[in-house]
Amino acid sequence: MTGASGELWQLGATELAQLVSTGQVASREVIEAHLRRIEDVNPRVNAVVTVLADEALAAAMVVDEAVAAGAELGCLAGVPFTVKEIIDVAGTPTTQGFKALAHAYPARDAPTVERLKAAGAIPLGRTNMPTGAIRWHCESELWGATLNPWDRSRTPGASSAGEAAAIATGMSPLGLGTDGLGSLRHPAQCCGVAALKPTLGRVPTASSIEADETTTIGVQLTSVTGPMARHVVDLKAALSIIAGPTWRDPWAVPVPLDGPQLAKPTHVALVTDPGGSGTAMQVQAAVRKAAGALAEAGYVVDDLEPPGIDSAADALMVMLSTPGSRKGYERVLQPVAPAPTRRFLADFFEVAGEPDDTAAELAFMTRRAVLRDWSHFQLTHPLIVAPVATEMPSVAGTDLDEGQVAKTIRSMRMTMAVNALGLPAVAVPVGVMDGLPQAVQVIGPAYREDLCLDAAAAIEAALGVITPIDPRGPSTDAP
């Protein structure tokens, strides 16, 4: 079955919702098309680790009956979505990639899953992640490695990579991931899809597997849940559903999705080499492409860097490496984590140093000071366009090589700064070079996801959407 723009698995979430709601396509047809796509391509990338075929088909039947009866539908009724294995979906284990959590069944859905289901969207599967969401390469002791569909010799990215690979290959039009060190935006860059890292507090995060009070303050202030898709309009639709407060997440706040209008034209700060640490030619070219697209759309683009990028990134390292955090990792993770995870953590902590309580407190003070400086900077340049990672996707598994953790941290400094400050950012593809996708992130002021999404949509309108694709071999073999 095909829609107006191609095979059903090739379409975006909002386009599928329109086809279902108008009766042009049955939800069952949409689900079956994606199940066939999973059966066809998933063995080549290992992105979807649990398929909810029976449950999804049953939910689709309910939607189709509602359409036939003329009932009121949710805005994503009949549309499938996939969920990273760290986010609760009732009836399936939230394994986080640990063998020890293979039977960790949550008592209820995560708030984001509840809200998507209430809007009529249908959970189709769970997606792979590195064990414990630790590492910048997606390899789980429970499910194995996810492969980059553009070049299976390269990493698909950080911990939401299973989700990114599934969306990039048409197995899902929409997904949920998390981002604490770039784990939405990095795999979006590696796999050629779009992702939204929301402001801290915009989208609730809660699990019935692990009590919130066991989460360290550094993680609480930096990690968020957000949507991934092939189209920016689908990120916007998902955000409108999943945002908003709940008693389950004390950080979640009731802030309007659209802020006040800004004076036109909007000024954009363009950062090609964050912190002056060096940026690959392909990545700099991507940032320049985005700048050209925004200039054509009427934005004013200035080569200008916000203050304190390195300070914010360094503060994040300390915030995640406080004495209390390390003790927690040693107590909770060491007994159950596989050797690669322990190796990565050891390297991460080595780069972070050994902050004492005073250094930890100073890091949180630095976070506040830099956030204030960025707030002032964004009065004149509300949007910042920058790389996600300053290097192209590395060879799969080399994140554990000697010195590689430190190198990746340098590459991800802008992305880590955004996490430290809790600001919103949208990753959006801008093209392909040397057989691999190029992407940028559009960073906005706190709670101005609307500005980020509008600018990302302008970039997408000018430069196009580069997925879905069929999985390919090494870049030398790709067309």
N, C-alpha and C positions, 0 to 999 in steps of 0.2 A: 504494500500500500504506500502511496506517495501523497505528500501534501502539495500545496501550491509552489513550494520552493525546493522540493526534492523528496528523498526518502524520509520517512518519519523520524528515523534516528539522526538525521542530519539537521533537524529543525531545533530552534531554540525553545525555551520553556514557555515564554509568553505567546509565541506563535502556535505552539501545540495547544495551549489553553484556549486560544481563540477557536481553533478548529474543533476542539471537543465541545465547547460551550454552544457553538452554532450547529452542532450535529453533523458537520461535514466529515468528521472522523470519530470513531468510537474510541473511548479510552482503552478498551481492551486491545484494539489494534495498535495503539501507541505502546502499550506495555509489551505486547507480543513482539513488536518490531525491535524494541530495545533488548528483550530477552534473546532474540535471535542474534542481535549484534554482539551481545556479551558472549554467547556461545561461539561465535565466529572469531572474535579478536582477543578475548581475554586470555586464552592460553598463550598468546604471544607477548603479553605485557604483564600479566599477573597483577592487575589493579583491583579487581573486585574479588573479595575473598569469601563473601557470603552472599548468595543470591536468594532473594525472598520471592520466588516466582509464584507460589500458590497464594501467598498473602496479597501480593500485588494484583494478581488477576482477580481475586475476590473483591478487592477494593475498587478495581476498575468496573466490575459489574455493578456495584452500588452507584458509581458515578453515572454510568450509562443509563441506569434505571431512573436516576434523578433528571437527566437530560430529557429522556422520553416523557417524563411526567411534567416537564416544564417547571421543575422546582428551581429555587434560587441556588446558585452554585458559588463556591468559593473562587477566588480569582485565579487559582492554579489547579482547578479541579481536573483530575484525570492525568496530571503531568507527573512522570516519575522523577524521583531524586535519589541520590546516593549519599551515604553518611560515613565519614571517617570513623574508624574503630575506637576513638577516644570519646565519642559523643553517644550518649545512651539512646538506644532504640529498644523498647520493651519487646521481649521475646527472643532477643539475640544477645549474646554476650558482648560486653564492652571489654575486649581483651587487651587493648592498648598494645597488641603485638606480643604480649607475654604468654608463655606457656602456662605460667602459674595462674593466669586469669582466663583461661580457656572456657571456664564454666561460670564466669562472673556475670550473672544475669541481673540487669537493673530492674528495680521495682516499677519504674515508670519511664516514659520518654523524657529526654532532655527538653527544656522549654522551647528551643528552636524547632525540634522535631514535632512537638505537640502543635506548635503554631502552623507549621507547614501542612501538617495533616488536617488541621482545622480549616485551612484554606483549600482543601481538596487534593493536595499533592499526595503522591503515593510513594512510600519508601520501597525502593527496588533492590537495594543491596548495601553491604558494608564494604568499605574500601581500605586498602592496606596502608600501613604506616610503619616507620622504624620503631623498634621496641621501645616503649615508654615515651615516644615522641622525641627521642634523643638521637642525634646525628643529623647531618645534612645530606644523607643518602637514605633512600627508603629500603630498608632491609629488616624484616621481622624474623625473630627466632621461631615464630609460630607459622608464618605464611611464606617466608622466603622474600626474595627481592622483587620489587616492581621495576620494570624496564622502561626506559624513555622511548615513547613511540616514534620519535623523530630519528633516533640513533640509539640502538639498544646497547651500545658500548658506553653511553654517557649516563650520568645520574639523572633521574627524573626530578630530583630536588629534595627539599626538606620534608617535614613530617606529613604534610597533606598531599604527598606526591601520588598516592594511590588514587585520590580523588581527581587530581589534575589529569593523570593519564587516562582515567575512565572518561572524563569529559572530552579530552582531546581526541579520543578515538570513537566518539559517538555512542558509548555505552550508557551515557547519562547526559541529560541536558542541563542538569543543575545539581549542585552538591553542597554539603556543609563540611567545613574544615576548621582548623584552629591555627592561631598564629601567636607565637611567643618570641621567636627569633627569626621571623620571616617565613614561617611555615605555610602561609597561604601564598604570599607573593613570590617566593623563590621557586616553588614548583610551577606556578603560573608562568614565570619566565622560562623555565626549562621545558615546559610542555606546550606553550603557546596558547594559553587560555587566559581568561580574565578572573580577577579575584578582588574582593573587598575586605580589607582589614578595617573594621569599624573603630570608632573612638572607644576607649575604655568606658564601660557603663552603657553603651548604646544597645548592645545585644546581650541578653543574659546567658550566663554559663552556670550550669548546675548538674550534678551527677548524684544518683542514689547509690553508686558503687563506692565512692570515696567521699567522706564528709568534707565540706568546704573548709572547716576549721583546720584540717591537716595540710592545706595548701599554704606554702610559705608566702610571706607578704610580697616578696619580689615577684613571684609568679602571679599572684593576685593582681598586681599593678601593671603587668606587661602582657599577659596572655588573654586573647579574645577569641570568640567564635565568629566566623563570617562565611558568606556564600562564595561559591565558584561557579562559573558558567562560561560559555563561549561568547556571549553577547552582553554588553554592558547593560542593556535594558533589562535583562534577566536578573542581574545583580540588584538593580534598583527595585524590581518587583519583589525579590526575596527579602531585601532589607525592610520594605514596607510591612512585611508580614512578621518577621522574626524580631524586630526591634521593640523595645518597651520594657517597663519594669515588671518584676515579679518578686514575690516574697522569697523565692528560692535563691535569688542572687542579690545580696545587699548592695553590690556596686551598681546595679541596674537603675537607671534614672529615666524619668519621663520628660524627654526633650523632643520638641517638634522635629520632624524629619527635614523640613525646609526652613532655612534661616532667612534673615532679611536680605533683600536685594542689595547687591553691591553696586557702587558707582561703576559705570562703564567707561572705557574698556577695563577688563580685569587684567591685572599685571601678574605675570608668572615668572618666578625665579627659576632659571635653568642651571642645573648643577651637572656637569659632565664628569667631574672627577672629585667625588666627595672626600674632603679632608686632604686632598692632594696625595693620595696613596697610590695613584696609578689606575687607569681604566683601560680595558681592552678596546681595540679599535672598533670591533663589532658593536660593543656596548655604547661607546661614544656616538657611533653612527646612529644607533637607535634613538638616543636622546635628541640628537639633531633632527631626525625624522619627526619625532613628536613635536618638537618646537616649530617646525615648518607647518605642520598640520594645525597647530593652535594659532599661529600667526595668520594663516589663511582664514581661520574661523573668527578672527577679530580680536584675539587676545594680544596683549603686548608682552613680549618675551624679552627678559633681561638676563644676561649672564651674571648671576649673583648667587652667593652661597649664604644660607642662614648661619647664625653663630652657633658655636659649641657642638658641632657634629661629633667630634672625637670625645669631648667631655661627656656627652650623653651616652655614647656607645660604651665608653669605659665605665660609666656609672651603672649601666645595665649589667655588665660583667660582674661587678661587685654586688649588686642587688641580688643576683642569682647565686652568689658564692659566699654569702655571709656565713659566719661560724654556725649559726643555727641551721641554715640551709644544708650545709655540708653534713652536719650530724644527721639531719633527716634523710639525706640521700644514702648515707652509710647504713642507717638503721633500716630503711624501707627497701632501697633498691639493691644494695650489695648482695643480700641473700638470694635474690631472684633474678637479677639481670644477667644476660649472657655476656660472654667475654668482650665482644665488640662494643657493647654499650658501656661496660666498665672502662674499656680503653678510651673511648671518646670522652667520658666524663673526666678521667684522669688528665687527659690532654687539655680539656676545657679549663679545669681548675688550675692547671699549671700556668696557662696563659693569664688567667684571672689573678694569679698571685694568692696570697694568703691574708685577706683583709681581716683585721681584728674588728671588735665592736665599734671602735671609733671610726675606722675607715668605712664600715658599713653605714653608719649614721651619716657620715659626710656624703656618701653616694646618694642617699635619698635627698639630702639638702641640695646637692648638685642638680639632681633631676628637677627640682622645683625652680632653681635659678635659671637653668637652660630653658625650661618650658616658658618661663616669664619672658626671656629674651626672644624666643621664637614667637610668642604672642605679639610682641611689639613689632618684630620683623614682618609678621603676616598682616599687620594693619595696612601696609603698602603693597605687599606681595602675598596675597592670601593663598596662592597655589605655588607649589614647588614641584618641578618635574626633574626626576633624578633616576639613576640606575637602581635596580633591585640589588643585584650582585654586579660588581664591576668586572667580573670574569664570566666567560661563557661556561656552560655546564661542564664540570670536570668528568674525567673517566670514572665510571661507576666503581665504588668501593675505595677510591683513593682518599676519601675523607679521613681515613684512619692512618694514612702514611705519615711519617715523621714530619712535623712542621706544618701539616696541612690544616689543622684546626686553626692555628694562628693565621695562616694565609687566608682562610675563608672568613675569619672574623674581620680581617682588613677589607676583604671584598664586600662584606655585608654591613659596613659601618653605617651607612645612611639608613638602611633598613632597621638595624638595631637601634639607632637613635630614635626612629619613629616609635618603636616598641617601648623604649624607655620613657618617652614623653606621652604615650597613650593617645597619639593622634591618628586620624583616619588616613587611609591611603588606598588607592585603586591601582592594581597592576593591570596593564593592558598591552596586548601584543601590537607591534608596529611593523612586522615583516619577518623575512627569513634571510639569513646570510650564512654562507658556508654550510647549508643543509640544516641549520639549527634556528629555532625561533628567536626573535629579538623582542624585548619588552621594556617598558619603563613603568615607574610608579608615579602617580599624581597624588601629592600629599596636601592635605588641607588643614585649616584650623580645627580645633576641637568641635565636635558635633556638626561639622559642615561636610558630611558625606555627600550632600547634594552638589556642592561645588566640585568635588572630586569626580563624581559620576558624570556631571555635565561636561567637564573637560575631557574625561576619558571617552565619552560618547562622541565628542568632536574628533578626537584622534582616530577612533574606530571608523567613523564615517568617511574620513579622508584616506585611511590606510587599509581598511578592510579587515575581515575576520579570516584567520588562517587555518582554522580547524572546523570540522573534524577531518582526520586523516586516517588512512590505513597504517598500521605499524610498519616501520621500515627497518632496514639493517643499518650498519655504520654509515656515517654521513657521506663517505666516498661512494656508497652504493645508492644513495638517495637521488631521485631525479632532481 
